[in-house]
């Protein structure tokens, strides 16, 4: 259980870093480049949430 908790903490840290980088790229980069990189970051965050859902559903105990 402690291993699962550390995995969730690491995934949450990745999500925060990716979200911050996506917002910064949306503000700094010119129009379509910023939108593309922010959209890619959003898609990656969605995949991380999906993996967190399946990790939580997996009953290894």
Backbone as CSV, one residue per row, in Angstrom:
resi,resn,N_x,N_y,N_z,CA_x,CA_y,CA_z,C_x,C_y,C_z
1,UNK,0.817,-1.196,0.000,0.000,0.000,0.000,0.858,1.256,0.000
2,UNK,1.981,1.208,0.686,2.863,2.375,0.725,3.466,2.628,-0.647
3,UNK,3.723,1.557,-1.396,4.279,1.708,-2.734,3.278,2.401,-3.649
4,UNK,2.006,2.048,-3.528,0.961,2.666,-4.338,0.824,4.145,-4.001
5,UNK,0.969,4.471,-2.730,0.866,5.866,-2.304,1.992,6.704,-2.893
6,UNK,3.198,6.169,-2.925,4.316,6.915,-3.507,4.145,7.069,-5.020
7,UNK,3.578,6.072,-5.674,3.316,6.180,-7.110,2.320,7.301,-7.375
8,UNK,1.279,7.387,-6.548,0.299,8.452,-6.717,0.911,9.826,-6.473
9,UNK,1.785,9.933,-5.494,2.439,11.215,-5.225,3.297,11.637,-6.410
10,UNK,4.040,10.706,-6.970,4.889,11.014,-8.131,4.030,11.398,-9.331
11,UNK,2.929,10.690,-9.551,2.054,11.024,-10.676,1.421,12.400,-10.504
12,UNK,1.022,12.748,-9.275,0.462,14.080,-9.034,1.496,15.170,-9.281
13,UNK,2.744,14.910,-8.917,3.808,15.884,-9.172,4.010,16.054,-10.676
14,UNK,4.002,14.944,-11.431,4.117,15.022,-12.888,2.962,15.818,-13.488
15,UNK,1.757,15.599,-12.985,0.594,16.306,-13.506,0.722,17.809,-13.275
16,UNK,1.175,18.203,-12.104,1.339,19.631,-11.805,2.415,20.251,-12.697
17,UNK,3.517,19.553,-12.892,4.599,20.078,-13.736,4.134,20.212,-15.186
18,UNK,3.425,19.213,-15.688,2.946,19.260,-17.071,1.909,20.363,-17.254
19,UNK,1.025,20.535,-16.272,0.015,21.587,-16.364,0.658,22.971,-16.362
20,UNK,1.651,23.161,-15.518,2.343,24.451,-15.476,3.078,24.716,-16.786
21,UNK,3.750,23.709,-17.317,4.465,23.873,-18.586,3.496,24.136,-19.740
22,UNK,2.335,23.513,-19.712,1.347,23.739,-20.767,0.818,25.167,-20.721
23,UNK,0.544,25.657,-19.528,0.064,27.033,-19.403,1.124,28.042,-19.827
24,UNK,2.355,27.790,-19.448,3.437,28.692,-19.838,3.626,28.683,-21.347
25,UNK,3.571,27.518,-21.953,3.729,27.449,-23.414,2.551,28.112,-24.115
26,UNK,1.371,28.035,-23.550,0.202,28.684,-24.144,0.353,30.199,-24.113
27,UNK,0.981,30.723,-23.074,1.149,32.168,-22.943,2.345,32.672,-23.754
28,UNK,3.459,31.952,-23.708,4.706,32.449,-24.293,4.800,32.206,-25.800
29,UNK,4.468,31.024,-26.250,4.670,30.676,-27.664,3.618,31.336,-28.548
30,UNK,3.954,31.532,-29.828,2.971,32.108,-30.749,1.770,31.173,-30.928
31,UNK,0.719,31.719,-31.432,-0.622,31.134,-31.496,-0.694,29.617,-31.594
32,UNK,-0.519,29.057,-32.759,-0.812,27.638,-32.958,0.188,26.736,-32.266
33,UNK,1.444,27.189,-32.103,2.435,26.361,-31.410,2.068,26.187,-29.937
34,UNK,1.671,27.275,-29.303,1.268,27.202,-27.900,0.032,26.345,-27.698
35,UNK,-0.924,26.485,-28.604,-2.152,25.685,-28.508,-1.839,24.208,-28.709
36,UNK,-0.965,23.909,-29.650,-0.604,22.514,-29.908,0.104,21.893,-28.700
37,UNK,1.074,22.593,-28.130,1.823,22.047,-26.991,0.925,21.962,-25.756
38,UNK,0.057,22.950,-25.544,-0.865,22.891,-24.407,-1.865,21.747,-24.579
39,UNK,-2.335,21.530,-25.799,-3.250,20.411,-26.054,-2.572,19.067,-25.838
40,UNK,-1.319,18.973,-26.244,-0.561,17.747,-26.024,-0.351,17.496,-24.536
41,UNK,-0.075,18.562,-23.789,0.062,18.429,-22.341,-1.245,17.993,-21.688
42,UNK,-2.354,18.547,-22.174,-3.662,18.134,-21.654,-3.956,16.671,-21.931
43,UNK,-3.578,16.219,-23.120,-3.768,14.808,-23.460,-2.911,13.905,-22.575
44,UNK,-1.687,14.332,-22.289,-0.813,13.562,-21.406,-1.375,13.513,-19.983
45,UNK,-1.931,14.622,-19.522,-2.551,14.648,-18.192,-3.748,13.705,-18.153
46,UNK,-4.544,13.701,-19.209,-5.682,12.780,-19.277,-5.218,11.328,-19.191
47,UNK,-4.129,10.996,-19.875,-3.591,9.633,-19.818,-3.068,9.298,-18.426
48,UNK,-2.467,10.261,-17.745,-1.992,10.006,-16.379,-3.168,9.766,-15.430
49,UNK,-4.251,10.534,-15.606,-5.441,10.290,-14.786,-6.030,8.910,-15.057
50,UNK,-6.016,8.509,-16.302,-6.521,7.182,-16.653,-5.664,6.088,-16.030
51,UNK,-4.353,6.272,-16.044,-3.481,5.274,-15.419,-3.681,5.248,-13.907
52,UNK,-3.917,6.415,-13.299,-4.193,6.446,-11.856,-5.494,5.702,-11.533
53,UNK,-6.481,5.833,-12.405,-7.745,5.130,-12.205,-7.531,3.618,-12.226
54,UNK,-6.750,3.134,-13.199,-6.526,1.688,-13.293,-5.617,1.172,-12.170
55,UNK,-4.693,1.989,-11.716,-3.862,1.580,-10.568,-4.734,1.447,-9.336
56,UNK,-5.659,2.389,-9.156,-6.540,2.340,-7.988,-7.476,1.139,-8.054
57,UNK,-7.939,0.782,-9.272,-8.858,-0.348,-9.418,-8.160,-1.701,-9.259
58,UNK,-6.855,-1.753,-9.473,-6.119,-3.000,-9.401,-5.992,-3.434,-7.935
59,UNK,-6.465,-4.617,-7.630,-6.422,-5.124,-6.266,-5.327,-6.163,-6.164
60,UNK,-4.159,-5.725,-5.713,-3.024,-6.634,-5.606,-2.914,-7.223,-4.210
61,UNK,-3.698,-6.759,-3.278,-3.588,-7.226,-1.888,-4.137,-8.616,-1.730
